[in-house]
């Protein structure tokens, strides 16, 4: 992959119990983004995204909307070091 970037994300709002993690994994796989997503103890959803810059940015854009039953309040994004993932997974 050319121009690979990694980002840590935290999504706040009504994002747990609404299939947010499964939806994120589906979106990531469609965009060839690798990494992971999990529920955080504070009610947010955290993730690590890696891939070509344009694909990661598209996924971050989609996170602002989320699946139909979610109510996203904020998406925080920070630069991260690539972890060398080869797939996208939902962590429990």
C-alpha positions in Angstrom: 0.0 0.0 0.0 1.2 3.5 -0.8 0.8 6.3 1.7 -0.3 4.2 4.6 -1.5 6.0 7.7 -2.8 5.0 11.1 -5.3 6.8 13.3 -6.8 6.2 16.7 -10.4 7.1 17.0 -12.9 7.5 19.8 -16.6 7.9 18.9 -19.0 9.3 21.6 -22.7 9.5 21.8 -25.3 6.7 21.6 -22.9 4.2 20.0 -23.0 1.0 22.2 -25.7 -1.5 21.7 -26.6 -0.3 18.2 -24.3 -2.6 16.2 -21.8 0.2 15.8 -18.8 -2.1 16.0 -20.1 -4.6 13.4 -21.1 -1.7 11.1 -17.6 -0.2 11.5 -16.0 -3.5 10.6 -18.2 -3.8 7.6 -17.3 -0.3 6.4 -13.6 -0.8 7.1 -13.5 -4.1 5.1 -15.3 -2.4 2.2 -12.6 0.3 2.2 -9.6 -2.1 2.7 -8.9 -0.5 6.1 -7.4 -2.8 8.7 -7.2 -2.5 12.5 -9.8 -3.0 15.3 -12.8 -1.5 17.1 -14.1 -2.1 20.6 -16.5 -0.7 23.2 -14.8 1.4 25.9 -15.9 1.4 29.6 -17.1 5.0 29.4 -19.7 4.2 26.7 -17.7 5.3 23.7 -16.3 3.2 20.9 -12.6 3.2 20.3 -10.7 2.0 17.2 -7.4 1.8 15.4 -7.5 2.3 11.7 -4.8 1.7 9.1 -4.7 1.9 5.4 -4.2 4.2 2.5 -4.8 7.8 3.6 -7.9 8.3 1.4 -9.5 5.1 2.6 -8.9 5.9 6.3 -10.3 9.4 5.8 -13.4 8.0 4.1 -14.0 5.6 7.0 -13.5 8.5 9.5 -16.1 10.5 7.6 -18.5 7.6 7.8 -18.0 7.3 11.6 -19.4 10.8 11.9 -22.8 9.3 10.7 -22.6 5.8 12.1 -25.2 3.1 11.5 -28.9 4.1 11.4 -29.7 3.5 15.1 -26.6 5.4 16.4 -26.4 9.0 17.5 -22.9 10.2 17.1 -21.9 13.2 19.1 -18.2 13.5 18.4 -15.4 11.6 16.6 -11.9 12.3 18.0 -9.0 11.4 15.8 -5.3 11.2 16.7 -2.3 10.1 14.7 -1.1 6.7 15.6 1.8 4.4 14.7 0.9 1.5 12.3 0.5 -1.8 14.1 0.9 -3.9 11.0 -2.6 -5.5 11.1 -3.6 -7.6 8.2 -7.4 -7.5 8.9 -10.1 -5.6 10.7 -11.5 -7.1 13.8 -14.2 -6.4 16.4 -12.7 -6.7 19.9 -14.7 -7.6 22.9 
